[in-house]
Amino acid sequence: MNKKQKNKYGFTIVELLVVISIIALLVGILVPAVNKARDTAKMTQSKSNLHQVTIALSNYSADWNGDFYTTAPPNLSSGARRGLAVGTAIGQVAGGSTPLGIRLGEHSQGDQTYVFFLNNQEGVAPYLFYSGNTGATGSGNRPAMPGFGTWRYPNALQCAEYMNGLPLHKAYFAPKDTIALRTLEGCESLNGSYCVSSTGASIWGWASEWNSNMILAPSSYCISPAMMYNAQVYAWDEDADITFTDPMDINTGFRPSTIDQAQFPNLKSWLMEHYWLQNPVTDCGLNWEGSWFTNEGGCWDGCEPFHFNNSYKSAPITAFSDGHVGTFEVAQADRDDALVAQSNGMGLWHRETGDGGNGYFNGRGSDWVDWSGHTHTTGGIKGRDILGK
């Protein structure tokens, strides 16, 4: 066999290099496209999740005369309790026979059935401000964490009853919230708000004689606290000298808003992805010194996600109070806020709450974006978080 015939069915080095180059080029083209398709699918799933949770909250509201979900009794700040620290007021109400707070589920032990409620500050107050009577500095019960509250729990059993009774239903957790999904793997079918996990029970739950590793897992989606308090709490009128009033300082501070009070329903956010899930640099985020996350040893098995969308690049999937679901551009909201501030002296989010000008974890933004909409909307349900087009 001559040399020419020997190479008849082989490849030259040049031909192999050409083939390899073509394959590399195709991989370079296809991989980003596949990743983009996966990202789009996850965003679509998050929108579907928010739609489901919004329906559950709407059904809850329909059963409660149009009031938005809240676990706080509407008279928490009424009468003699007005002006007290929220923890003290909760302790007085909890001393009665009416249970209050986030309903966690039930547990049977022997011939007894126990119904569990989280009736401390974080399980009753929609939002705990950094200072003031409805805040972390208030006395009563155990010390509270600023920024926490029932606004983080649209998956409380009160609402989860409209989600097949499953507080850990997958629809409560965004597909990009990989840390939460990994930690809660296998918990979806539980009909209680707790799950056995290696996550520190002292952070999200508690220890007990019958289960030492329970966690109460907040949803990936958070409700706007401005829709859970009386709209008067977030009022602002510079000319009339009307500004923020602590909920505990108003008789009706804890009476929730109703959907018909929304003056800009297509512009007021209702439910939003809490962590920065769209375009984050890492899953775990920034481990800031001195935050309650790091003070308590971290969260989600030691991983601290990015705090509340504090980045110009963040675009959380959001449900608005008119029911539509879309993408919320934080950069645009920040520009809209600055524009409105020029005319009304405040802007679209309230700088005079018990959190002050830093708002909700504003000082921990990755690029120092100045935005605390959704949580501190000026005017509450009557306000708006973006201007629209």
Phi, psi and omega per residue, in radians:
M1 nan 2.201 -3.125
N2 -1.409 2.979 -3.056
K3 -1.101 -0.656 -3.114
K4 -1.112 -0.728 3.123
Q5 -1.220 -0.549 -3.110
K6 -1.116 -0.592 -3.108
N7 -1.634 0.126 -3.048
K8 -1.021 -0.700 -3.074
Y9 -1.878 0.233 3.128
G10 -1.780 -3.114 3.119
F11 -2.114 2.483 3.016
T12 -1.377 2.858 3.117
I13 -1.057 -0.674 3.134
V14 -1.089 -0.761 -3.139
E15 -1.112 -0.712 3.107
L16 -1.098 -0.722 3.127
L17 -1.117 -0.665 3.108
V18 -1.121 -0.786 3.136
V19 -1.076 -0.802 3.139
I20 -1.068 -0.702 3.138
S21 -1.123 -0.701 3.123
I22 -1.132 -0.767 3.126
I23 -1.077 -0.795 3.128
A24 -1.059 -0.699 3.127
L25 -1.122 -0.764 3.137
L26 -1.117 -0.720 3.107
V27 -1.095 -0.745 3.127
G28 -1.078 -0.541 3.131
I29 -1.439 -0.729 -3.008
L30 -1.366 -0.682 -3.076
V31 -1.040 -0.854 3.093
P32 -1.059 -0.622 3.138
A33 -1.164 -0.714 3.110
V34 -1.143 -0.764 3.120
N35 -1.090 -0.690 3.109
K36 -1.126 -0.705 3.129
A37 -1.131 -0.705 3.106
R38 -1.128 -0.729 3.131
D39 -1.101 -0.747 3.115
T40 -1.110 -0.689 3.128
A41 -1.113 -0.686 3.123
K42 -1.187 -0.667 3.091
M43 -1.142 -0.709 3.103
T44 -1.095 -0.717 3.125
Q45 -1.145 -0.678 3.115
S46 -1.126 -0.661 3.079
K47 -1.123 -0.709 3.103
S48 -1.118 -0.720 3.092
N49 -1.019 -0.856 -3.117
L50 -1.072 -0.647 3.100
H51 -1.087 -0.764 3.132
Q52 -1.117 -0.781 -3.110
V53 -1.170 -0.654 3.103
T54 -1.088 -0.723 3.101
I55 -1.083 -0.734 3.123
A56 -1.069 -0.773 3.136
L57 -1.176 -0.622 3.107
S58 -1.149 -0.719 3.103
N59 -1.132 -0.676 3.069
Y60 -1.059 -0.831 -3.128
S61 -1.052 -0.722 -3.141
A62 -1.071 -0.590 3.141
D63 -1.404 -0.178 -3.126
W64 -2.127 0.801 3.033
N65 0.968 0.571 3.071
G66 1.522 -0.084 3.135
D67 -1.253 2.480 3.041
F68 -1.212 2.739 -3.138
Y69 -1.042 2.317 2.965
T70 -2.812 2.538 3.117
T71 -1.666 -0.063 -3.138
A72 -1.420 2.389 3.040
P73 -1.133 2.433 -3.070
P74 -1.089 -0.343 -3.132
N75 -1.749 0.337 -3.079
L76 -1.003 -0.604 -3.105
S77 -1.835 0.273 -3.068
S78 -1.535 2.763 3.020
G79 1.032 -2.291 -3.067
A80 -1.189 -0.290 -3.130
R81 -1.459 -0.222 3.130
R82 -1.074 2.293 3.123
G83 1.548 -0.081 3.093
L84 -1.427 2.852 2.975
A85 -1.166 2.498 -3.042
V86 -1.046 -0.628 3.123
G87 -1.124 -0.659 3.103
T88 -1.155 -0.771 3.139
A89 -1.105 -0.724 3.115
I90 -1.089 -0.728 3.129
G91 -1.064 -0.647 3.122
Q92 -1.187 -0.746 -3.135
V93 -1.231 -0.723 -3.111
A94 -1.144 -0.321 3.109
G95 -1.283 -0.179 3.112
G96 -1.503 -2.846 -3.071
S97 -1.693 -0.102 -3.097
T98 -1.625 2.068 3.124
P99 -1.214 2.571 3.096
L100 -2.505 2.840 3.139
G101 1.806 -3.078 3.131
I102 -1.174 2.161 3.073
R103 -1.401 2.177 -3.024
L104 -1.683 -0.504 -3.092
G105 2.397 -2.904 -3.087
E106 -2.230 2.732 3.095
H107 -2.504 2.278 3.122
S108 -1.779 2.308 3.121
Q109 -2.431 1.963 -3.052
G110 1.158 -2.256 3.120
D111 -1.724 0.253 -3.118
Q112 -1.949 2.503 3.034
T113 -2.057 2.193 -3.104
Y114 -1.893 2.318 3.045
V115 -1.827 2.191 -3.047
F116 -1.834 2.361 3.042
F117 -2.219 2.516 2.985
L118 -1.663 1.719 -3.016
N119 -1.961 0.508 2.972
N120 -1.599 -2.960 -3.055
Q121 -1.015 -0.772 -3.090
E122 -1.202 -0.382 -3.110
G123 -1.682 -0.020 -3.111
V124 -2.160 -0.922 -3.097
A125 -1.249 2.340 3.110
P126 -1.015 -0.673 -3.108
Y127 -2.661 2.353 3.121
L128 -1.812 2.017 -3.123
F129 -1.356 2.845 -3.103
Y130 -1.149 -0.519 3.129
S131 -2.529 2.966 -3.131
G132 1.729 3.066 -3.088
N133 -1.169 -0.530 3.063
T134 -1.736 1.070 -3.038
G135 -2.603 -3.131 -3.066
A136 -1.236 -0.305 -3.105
T137 -1.537 -0.127 -3.120
G138 -1.200 2.634 -3.125
S139 -1.536 2.982 3.106
G140 1.759 2.430 -3.061
N141 0.964 -2.647 -3.123
R142 -1.640 2.829 3.124
P143 -0.997 2.468 -3.086
A144 -1.791 2.865 3.119
M145 -1.799 2.152 -3.134
P146 -1.055 2.450 3.137
G147 1.550 -0.184 -3.138
F148 -1.595 3.059 -3.125
G149 2.557 -3.072 -3.050
T150 -1.264 -0.180 3.074
W151 -1.083 -0.382 3.115
R152 -1.460 -0.076 -3.003
Y153 -2.172 1.149 2.952
P154 -1.186 -0.128 3.115
N155 -1.724 0.286 2.976
A156 -1.021 2.607 -3.035
L157 -1.047 -0.476 3.092
Q158 -0.973 -0.695 3.134
C159 -1.589 -0.568 -3.123
A160 -1.153 -0.280 3.030
E161 -1.036 -0.410 3.098
Y162 -1.629 0.094 3.071
M163 -2.163 0.891 -3.125
N164 1.058 0.389 3.098
G165 1.210 0.449 -3.056
L166 -2.065 1.679 3.126
P167 -1.118 -0.329 3.113
L168 -1.901 0.444 3.069
H169 -0.979 2.476 -3.099
K170 -1.045 -0.446 3.141
A171 -1.154 -0.291 3.108
Y172 -1.443 -0.090 -3.056
F173 -2.251 2.130 -3.088
A174 -1.123 2.498 -3.124
P175 -1.080 -0.374 3.087
K176 -1.562 -0.086 3.091
D177 -1.465 1.118 -2.967
T178 -1.109 -0.544 -3.125
I179 -1.149 -0.811 3.131
A180 -1.129 -0.783 -3.115
L181 -1.106 -0.656 3.130
R182 -1.200 -0.711 -3.114
T183 -1.198 -0.628 -3.054
L184 -1.700 0.260 -3.104
E185 -0.988 2.239 3.131
G186 1.539 0.045 -3.068
C187 -1.737 -0.147 -2.982
E188 -0.997 -0.639 -3.021
S189 -1.426 -0.051 -3.138
L190 -1.263 2.458 -3.129
N191 -1.715 0.459 3.030
G192 -2.264 2.927 -3.085
S193 -1.508 0.190 -3.094
Y194 -2.168 2.783 -3.082
C195 -2.623 2.484 3.059
V196 -1.249 2.178 -3.106
S197 -2.676 2.748 3.065
S198 -1.319 -0.144 3.076
T199 -1.044 2.497 -3.110
G200 -1.014 2.068 -3.113
A201 -1.144 -0.407 -3.127
S202 -1.240 -0.239 -3.106
I203 -1.593 -0.977 -3.053
W204 -1.823 -0.109 -3.093
G205 -2.632 -2.362 -3.104
W206 -2.759 2.919 3.075
A207 -1.838 2.604 3.108
S208 -2.582 3.020 -3.106
E209 -1.233 -0.295 -3.080
W210 -1.941 -0.113 3.050
N211 -2.844 1.928 -3.012
S212 -1.657 0.036 -3.098
N213 -2.284 0.679 3.140
M214 -1.449 2.506 3.001
I215 -2.278 2.508 3.001
L216 -1.750 1.850 -2.975
A217 -1.635 2.058 3.068
P218 -1.205 2.582 3.134
S219 -1.155 2.788 3.002
S220 -1.164 -0.339 -3.058
Y221 -1.888 2.443 -3.110
C222 -2.137 2.500 3.118
I223 -1.451 2.610 3.051
S224 -1.230 2.024 3.097
P225 -1.018 -0.496 -3.132
A226 -1.138 -0.236 3.086
M227 -1.772 -0.063 -3.112
M228 -1.802 -0.301 3.076
Y229 -1.779 2.897 2.996
N230 -1.019 2.398 -3.107
A231 -1.030 -0.429 -3.136
Q232 -1.107 -0.458 -3.133
V233 -1.029 -0.744 -3.073
Y234 -1.752 0.337 -3.082
A235 -1.120 2.660 3.075
W236 -2.695 2.174 3.023
D237 -2.635 1.751 -3.060
E238 -1.059 -0.683 -3.113
D239 -1.185 -0.655 -3.126
A240 -1.590 0.073 -3.138
D241 1.000 0.753 3.096
I242 -1.874 2.234 -3.121
T243 -2.500 -2.974 -3.089
F244 -0.982 2.421 3.056
T245 -2.222 2.242 3.138
D246 -1.017 2.346 -3.116
P247 -0.939 -0.602 -3.138
M248 -1.285 -0.153 3.134
D249 -1.748 0.130 3.104
I250 -2.193 2.353 3.137
N251 -0.973 -0.633 -3.081
T252 -1.911 0.420 -3.084
G253 -1.048 -0.549 -3.097
F254 -1.738 0.160 3.042
R255 -1.414 1.992 -3.017
P256 -1.170 2.757 3.104
S257 -1.251 2.913 3.029
T258 -2.050 2.716 -3.035
I259 -1.089 -0.521 -3.105
D260 -1.302 -0.096 3.069
Q261 -1.424 -0.223 -3.121
A262 -1.157 2.125 3.128
Q263 -1.615 -0.354 3.108
F264 -2.339 1.126 -2.997
P265 -1.037 -0.482 3.140
N266 -1.513 -0.036 -3.101
L267 -2.125 -0.065 -3.140
K268 -1.794 2.020 3.139
S269 -1.187 2.509 -3.126
W270 -2.015 -0.956 3.101
L271 -2.178 2.421 -3.071
M272 -2.526 2.559 2.982
E273 -1.018 2.209 -3.038
H274 -1.333 -0.920 3.134
Y275 -1.408 2.760 3.088
W276 -1.283 1.681 -3.055
L277 -1.807 -0.416 -3.124
Q278 -1.622 2.070 3.140
N279 1.116 0.630 3.082
P280 -1.322 2.766 3.128
V281 -1.347 -0.738 3.110
T282 -2.449 2.933 3.068
D283 -1.214 -0.684 -2.965
C284 -1.457 -0.403 3.072
G285 1.397 -2.712 -3.049
L286 -1.761 2.208 3.141
N287 -1.639 1.517 -3.087
W288 -1.323 2.395 3.069
E289 -1.257 2.440 3.031
G290 1.544 -0.064 3.100
S291 -1.433 2.780 -3.118
W292 -1.176 -0.340 3.063
F293 -1.103 -0.943 -3.081
T294 -1.271 -0.561 3.104
N295 -1.075 -0.586 -3.102
E296 -1.647 0.119 3.069
G297 1.670 0.238 3.132
G298 1.584 3.108 -3.141
C299 -2.434 2.920 -3.105
W300 0.833 1.076 3.136
D301 1.038 0.727 3.037
G302 1.544 0.065 -3.122
C303 -1.890 2.236 -3.120
E304 -1.837 1.897 3.141
P305 -1.173 2.865 3.059
F306 -1.010 2.449 3.120
H307 -1.290 2.717 -3.104
F308 -0.296 1.246 2.898
N309 0.902 0.461 -3.089
N310 -1.435 1.282 3.086
S311 -2.797 2.504 3.062
Y312 -1.083 -0.436 -3.106
K313 -1.437 -0.220 -3.056
S314 -1.300 2.436 3.117
A315 -2.496 1.252 -3.046
P316 -1.126 2.531 3.003
I317 -1.207 2.319 -2.957
T318 -2.448 2.471 2.982
A319 -1.824 2.348 -3.123
F320 -1.739 2.915 -3.006
S321 -1.247 -0.143 3.014
D322 -1.592 -0.008 3.065
G323 1.749 -0.259 -3.120
H324 -1.361 2.655 -3.099
V325 -2.072 2.373 -3.136
G326 -2.796 -2.913 3.116
T327 -1.734 2.311 -3.107
F328 -1.810 1.999 -3.106
E329 -1.515 1.895 -3.101
V330 -1.113 -0.679 3.133
A331 -1.043 -0.748 3.123
Q332 -1.182 -0.708 3.127
A333 -1.091 -0.662 3.123
D334 -1.149 -0.709 3.105
R335 -1.175 -0.705 3.106
D336 -1.093 -0.709 3.132
D337 -1.061 -0.791 3.141
A338 -1.112 -0.644 3.135
L339 -1.145 -0.776 -3.133
V340 -1.185 -0.621 -3.133
A341 -1.051 -0.511 3.130
Q342 -1.157 -0.460 -3.084
S343 -1.766 -0.601 -3.076
N344 -1.939 -0.032 3.074
G345 1.411 -0.020 -3.120
M346 -2.252 -0.912 -3.058
G347 1.870 -3.029 -3.095
L348 -1.392 -0.316 3.045
W349 -2.163 2.574 -2.929
H350 -1.467 2.111 -3.141
R351 -1.587 -0.041 -3.052
E352 -1.984 0.421 3.040
T353 -1.330 -3.100 3.083
G354 -1.170 -0.087 3.053
D355 -1.660 -0.167 -3.141
G356 1.203 -2.816 -3.059
G357 -1.204 -0.271 3.127
N358 -1.393 -0.261 3.125
G359 1.081 -2.555 -3.108
Y360 -1.633 1.812 3.127
F361 0.932 0.517 -3.107
N362 -1.141 -0.620 -3.106
G363 -1.252 -0.057 -3.126
R364 -1.940 0.347 3.114
G365 -1.187 2.599 -3.092
S366 -1.223 -0.503 3.108
D367 -2.255 0.397 3.019
W368 1.083 0.590 3.052
V369 -1.084 2.450 -3.091
D370 -1.757 1.387 -3.089
W371 -2.605 2.210 3.011
S372 -2.388 0.745 3.019
G373 -1.193 3.114 -3.094
H374 1.235 -0.937 -3.132
T375 -1.405 -0.684 -2.975
H376 -2.146 0.682 -3.087
T377 -0.985 2.176 3.082
T378 -1.061 2.202 -3.115
G379 1.550 -0.053 3.135
G380 1.097 -2.366 -3.125
I381 -1.057 -0.422 -3.117
K382 -1.424 -0.155 -3.134
G383 -1.656 -2.858 3.141
R384 -2.584 2.748 -3.096
D385 -1.842 -0.295 3.054
I386 -2.450 2.837 3.129
L387 -1.523 -0.431 -3.081
G388 1.438 -3.045 -3.092
K389 -1.814 nan nan
